[in-house]
């Protein structure tokens, strides 16, 4: 990739120092993820019970064959290790205090009530039974490894969460690879991307969530596509990597589909470019490998879903269980998202939760209004600056402009996908999304776009500070952002660490 003519004149920092710093960031990201995973008790409000139940079934070699009930073994975990602190305030209990955890209470005093609760869970249907398998199979293997290492009971639950330590550290490292593809010869500028990700307060990484693999997998897709876009011919190895990472991204979460749609458009554009340049013949063998690696795993899963659920995708099964229905086309245009107030409500909540997650504590959102405003305003500002600069960038460095456009469109496509779902569906009697507030604003559903988003974010910030003709103001600004975000996260989540239900209090 050519160096941009209008980029900063100096080369930022020695390569060795940058490598040391990135490994330090991976370590810091792992440590802070460990602490927050340990600090939050089980089970959070982001369907953690449902995800754990599917993980447990996969670890036992059982693939759900329909919308199954929670297993009795999962129900025992829910009752023994579940905390009421997410949904309930202490005032709802005698003396204004939460009862002690079931695992710390006398067995004779809790057996009858516990048995009734276990039965209630066992009679309930797990709404995540239809989800793609990759996350659950991966964490299921991690569970088996934990059992081999001697973990059981509550410690086994936290062992599953602690896998996120490795996932976030790997995401930080991968984000540096992606950023260095975009900021060649400018390692310290590229380091701003993993620096932001190492301290991102996204709380999905503190629980058992099938969204946790998406940023890593689509980040790998993003890197593979950048490398192919810059190469004349697709190599067989790159074809295998691209095909497998694209299929893995789909087999992790269906909400990654719009990201893969943008990636597929990039693939088609590259194929058309090969046709025009006369390189198609040299590309065809690797292209065939790519198609096989991308389609065969996804096709096999769809065949299984048709056999087990009667639906190759599974979304119709989920909608039937949820009571959601498709609205007629004429009713779409009455959605409040088409008003300025509705559009702002959707975008602001989505961007805030994209940064900090959606956990609640004592029935209230774990969030800072000031931090949320910063997440929303800065995201819109730097995305806007990047988009406005694209025509100028295309005149000086067409390849870089195309990569920026790919990153930008990935995030925009993910946002539009959630907007489309919000418009398309009637959510019935659900509390979220609801008929009164019909917005699907869960940012974790689009975190597959984290790496492309952060590259666009840092690029927009760099453009805003380019008048300084120095690297250090950019890096210093990112350090200030990270410091403020971390202070806010600690302040917001501090009450969680005093919970008697968390890992620090396990026997």
CORTANOR-V475849 format. One record per helix or strand. SS is the DSSP state (hx for helix, st for strand). FROM is the first residue (numbers start at 0). LEN is the number of residues. If there is no record, write none. Layout:
ss:SS from:FROM len:LEN
ss:SS from:FROM len:LEN
//
This chain:
ss:hx from:14 len:25
ss:st from:41 len:1
ss:hx from:47 len:12
ss:st from:68 len:1
ss:hx from:71 len:10
ss:st from:81 len:1
ss:hx from:89 len:3
ss:hx from:93 len:3
ss:hx from:101 len:3
ss:hx from:106 len:17
ss:st from:124 len:1
ss:hx from:133 len:15
ss:hx from:152 len:9
ss:hx from:162 len:20
ss:hx from:186 len:12
ss:hx from:202 len:4
ss:hx from:213 len:17
ss:hx from:235 len:15
ss:hx from:253 len:24
ss:hx from:279 len:30
ss:hx from:314 len:8
ss:st from:324 len:2
ss:hx from:328 len:4
ss:hx from:335 len:3
ss:hx from:339 len:17
ss:st from:359 len:2
ss:st from:363 len:2
ss:hx from:368 len:28
ss:hx from:397 len:27
ss:st from:424 len:2
ss:hx from:442 len:22
ss:hx from:465 len:3
ss:hx from:471 len:27
ss:hx from:502 len:3
//
